[in-house]
Amino acid sequence: MSFVSFLCTVAVLAPLFLILAFLARTGLGALNWDFFTKIPGAAGEAGGGMANAIAGTVVLIGLAGLLGVPLGVLGGLYMAEYPNARLTTLARFTADVMNGVPSIVMGLFAYVLVVLPLRHFSALSGGVALGVMLVPTVMRTTEEIVRLVPQSFREASLALGIPQWKTILRVVVPTAAAGIVTGIMVGMARIAGETAPLLFTAFGNRFWNWNIMQPIAALPLQIFSYAISPFDDWHRQAWAGALVLVAIVLLVNIAARAAAARQVKLR
């Protein structure tokens, strides 16, 4: 059974390493200084880069974090500290359902909520779509992490006459901070590679744009656009963009694991 378990582990890890190896083989050749510093060139011409798409991805993740992190963390704290409340049961069920909703549906939701009233695509609508996807992940992760804080910590604080709200802010949250940050990072790594919601919201942009009320480029959108194009150079850049995107997700997950390990060590 140990050998069977070992084979199952190898079977799980094999696709990851095969994907990384394939992306490295096909994408490393197109990675150069221009890729990280220049915007896309004219259609059919060799050269150019994805600097605007990389910056756009950072902007979209930042906007999603501004919306999703506060709602997710506060919701998770409420569910952990008031587990018997009716609202907790409803919130937990809603978060679980939202985690299973296809990302394209989230894009349609943001399209109706933001794009139609504004009558144009924008980085803001893309941030809203990704932020809505981020909320349930952060909420459920925060709840599980906060529930791991020993009850004796809360009882010791309350025994000193400290109000419950201050106990949560001064005792519970600092104790679970590393785990909460880990959940946030994992959630952001998940939304970083989403493409479908951005097709209905951010739409894409071949130029620099820092105005959140206008369409903006993103790595997933640029990869999709280049992959379906008829130009070989764009195909190579699409593989390079996919390699960069996977590397970003991988690094964020490694950082999250390191933060979680630090949390366990501190205990």
Secondary structure, DSSP 4 states (H G I P E B T S, - for coil): -HHHHHHHHHHHHHHHHHHHHHHHHHHGGG-SHHHHH--B-STT-S-B--HHHHHHHHHHHHHHHHHHHHHHHHHHHHHHH-TTSHHHHHHHHHHHHHHHS-HHHHHHHHIIIIIHHHTS--HHHHHHHHHHHHHHHHHHHHHHHHHTS-HHHHHHHHHTT--HHHHIIIIIHHHHHHHHHHHHHHHHHHHHT--HHHHTTTB--SS----TTS-B--HHHHHHHHHTSS-HHHHHHHHHHHHHHHHHHHHHHHHHHHHHHHHHHH-
